Amino acid sequence: MKPVLPALPARSEVMQFVRFVIVGCTAAAIHYGCYYLLQLRIDVNLAYTAGYCIALVCNFFLTTYFTFRRQPSARKAVGFGFSHLVNYLLHILLFNTFLFFGVSRELAPVLVLMIAVPTNFLLLHFVFTSKRYDKGNS
């Protein structure tokens, strides 16, 4: 009896994930760059949040057009916003946890991304591939 191997993802799904990683790296670079510059002058949590918000806007359009190859809509924006609210709460919780345990202000955001990025992909994959977000493409 031959062992049953799990099915490999389709090439299109692999490429979608590659595009997600590219967009995620771009958004992370924007987020980290803004955070790093701002944290030199203002509270780290405020700097982290400001960087997140700036990167969020870029991320929405890159994710919509490039990653999932869809048209933006109000429903997608709401779904994207909700997934990023969950993602932001995860970010800020992890960020402050790492700071509490003595991780440097420069390294903490990097560690956060290592955990939050895969989580966010799963949330966004649902938003952009679910039929419910394609209705009323406004």
C-alpha positions in Angstrom: 0.0 0.0 0.0 1.5 3.4 -1.1 1.4 6.3 1.4 -1.0 9.1 0.4 0.9 12.4 0.0 -0.8 15.7 0.5 -1.6 17.6 -2.7 0.8 20.3 -3.6 -0.7 23.8 -3.9 -1.4 24.9 -7.5 1.2 27.1 -9.2 -1.2 30.1 -9.0 -1.5 29.7 -5.3 2.2 29.6 -4.9 2.6 32.7 -7.0 -0.1 34.5 -5.0 1.9 33.7 -1.9 5.1 35.0 -3.5 3.3 38.2 -4.4 2.0 38.5 -0.9 5.5 38.1 0.5 6.8 40.9 -1.9 3.9 43.2 -0.8 4.4 42.3 2.8 8.2 43.0 2.6 7.4 46.4 1.0 4.8 47.3 3.6 7.1 46.1 6.4 9.9 48.2 5.1 7.6 51.3 5.0 6.3 50.5 8.5 9.8 49.9 10.0 11.3 52.9 8.2 8.6 55.2 9.5 8.7 53.6 13.0 12.5 53.9 13.2 12.6 57.6 12.2 9.7 58.5 14.5 10.8 56.5 17.5 13.8 58.8 17.7 11.5 61.7 18.5 8.2 60.4 19.9 6.9 57.5 22.1 7.7 54.1 20.7 4.0 53.0 20.7 2.9 56.1 18.9 5.7 55.7 16.4 4.8 52.1 15.8 1.2 52.9 15.3 1.9 55.8 12.9 4.2 53.6 10.8 1.6 50.9 10.8 -1.1 53.3 9.5 1.1 54.7 6.8 2.1 51.2 5.6 -1.6 50.1 5.8 -2.7 52.5 3.0 0.1 51.3 0.7 -0.5 47.7 1.6 -4.2 47.8 0.7 -3.6 49.0 -2.8 -0.6 46.7 -3.4 -2.5 43.7 -1.9 -5.6 44.4 -4.0 -4.0 45.0 -7.4 -0.8 43.0 -7.2 -1.2 40.1 -4.7 -4.8 39.1 -5.4 -5.3 40.8 -8.7 -8.7 42.2 -7.9 -10.4 45.6 -8.1 -10.7 47.6 -4.9 -14.2 47.8 -3.4 -15.7 49.1 -0.2 -16.4 45.6 1.0 -12.7 44.6 0.4 -11.6 47.8 2.2 -13.8 46.9 5.2 -12.5 43.3 5.2 -8.9 44.5 4.8 -9.4 47.0 7.6 -10.9 44.4 9.9 -8.1 41.9 9.2 -5.6 44.7 9.9 -7.3 45.7 13.1 -6.8 42.1 14.3 -3.3 42.2 12.9 -2.5 45.5 14.6 -3.7 44.3 17.9 -1.5 41.2 17.5 1.4 43.5 16.5 1.1 45.9 19.4 0.6 43.1 21.9 3.7 41.2 20.7 5.7 44.4 20.3 5.1 45.4 24.0 5.7 41.9 25.1 9.1 41.8 23.4 10.0 45.2 24.9 8.9 44.0 28.4 11.2 41.0 28.1 14.1 43.3 27.2 14.3 42.9 23.4 15.8 46.1 21.8 13.5 48.7 20.3 15.2 48.0 16.9 14.8 44.2 17.0 11.3 44.0 18.5 9.4 45.0 15.3 11.3 42.4 13.3 10.3 39.6 15.7 6.7 40.8 15.6 6.7 40.5 11.8 7.9 36.9 11.9 4.7 36.0 13.8 2.2 38.4 12.4 2.9 38.1 8.7 1.7 34.4 8.3 -1.3 35.2 10.5 -2.2 38.2 8.3 -1.9 36.2 5.1 -4.5 33.8 6.3 -6.9 36.6 7.1 -6.3 38.4 3.9 -6.5 35.3 1.8 -10.1 34.8 3.1 -11.0 38.5 2.4 -9.7 38.5 -1.2 -10.8 35.0 -2.2 -14.2 34.8 -0.5 -17.1 35.4 -2.8 -18.9 37.4 -0.2 -16.4 40.3 -0.7 -16.9 40.4 -4.4 -20.6 41.3 -4.2 -21.4 44.9 -4.9 -17.9 45.7 -6.2 -18.2 49.3 -5.0 
